[in-house]
């Protein structure tokens, strides 16, 4: 069984050796740039680890895994435009370094390059994998649209929020796991179980990000704490608050949350006071743990303990944000 570092090195080597043309430079250079910013390469490593559960040879999964990483980075280019973000991994975003038009076009190109890489999957599972890839791409776009819609909607429920983060965040790592498993020789049932584990893990991971944004530190988070509250984002905390507080106070809560006139620290502290009063933080932690437990329970039923152990250990590290 290969280690995380060994699998990540395979991904990095494949990205480093991408043979992109030199011209037009304003089309290809932003693609090289965004892929050079690194990150932990979680999604492609998921694919390779899933492949390794069922096969000792992961070579056939490398290009499809990198294709999923290219697709992920394509979504970041377009997300940064929509959010008017200027920094990505502490470096200028493509839209800031070049401009929005360049970022849009290079992002479009990345989507097609990603398809080429995913299409390199072995022929016996290629059709199934391409169908999953295209389904996942559409779902990620649906999730982004729901996220934007929810910003101006007052009728969003916790179930709506979970559906949104499932589409926007969870389906991509889940698809990576299933693609890797299929290339490794897993049955449809085994591959689907890994997909289901990825969905539960992805939901928990996103909710944990919500939690860290409320209760972590800038040093751990890599950005100021409380951004979600100050940007009026309706995270799991917002929805759980409306469930747990008396109905006669819900209007008060929603009015406060939508108010953008507070100072950054002031609004964060008031929100924390609300959450403390109704024990929302503990309720959110329970939801997160339930989804993690579901993911790990599925993993334990998939394969022999020694085969699934590296993937489970990797997920455990991500769960507690250990490098």
C-alpha angles and dihedrals in degrees: 000000000000123000126237091255092051092050094045089052089056089053094047092049091051092050092045091053096049106135100219118168119252095230138099084030095191088059102044102030094065088052091053089045098053092045091049092058088080121198124182094295089228097164098052091042088053088055093049093045091050090050090049091055088067103026138031090215113072097167094106091055098053099085095043089047091052089047089060090050091051090050091050091052090048088059090051091056092054094040090055090054093049092046093040087232119176101188132052118178088348091302130101113277118241091253090053096043094045117001141274095272093053091048092050094050096042089048090052089051092050091056091058094042088052089053091053091053095046089048088062088077115122112283095241092064100022098104093048092047095047091050090052092046094053092043090052093048091054092046092052089054090048090052092051091051092049089050091054092044092051092058090073100030125095095191100069116130132198089256089054090051093050090050090051096050090044089059099035099041117007105048094064099058088039090055090048090055093049094046092051092047093051092050089049091057102261120156119250089255093052092045091049091052089055089049090052091049089051092053093053092044092049093051091049092046093053093046089050088055087054089052094048090050088059103038111017128089130253089247093058097035096045091225138051115300116241099039093134093055094045091048090048092238112171099229128164088280093059093049096043089050092057089050098049103040123078112275092240090063098047092089090052090051094048092048091051094046094051093049111106097181095087122100114255098252093037094057092045092053094047090050091050089051090054091048092048092050092055098031091241093151091060092046091052091049089053092053091049093050091048092056093045090049090051092051095049092044090057091047092053091056096050108070145348113304094247092053097047096039099089092051092046092048090049091052090048090055091049089049092061094031095243116164 
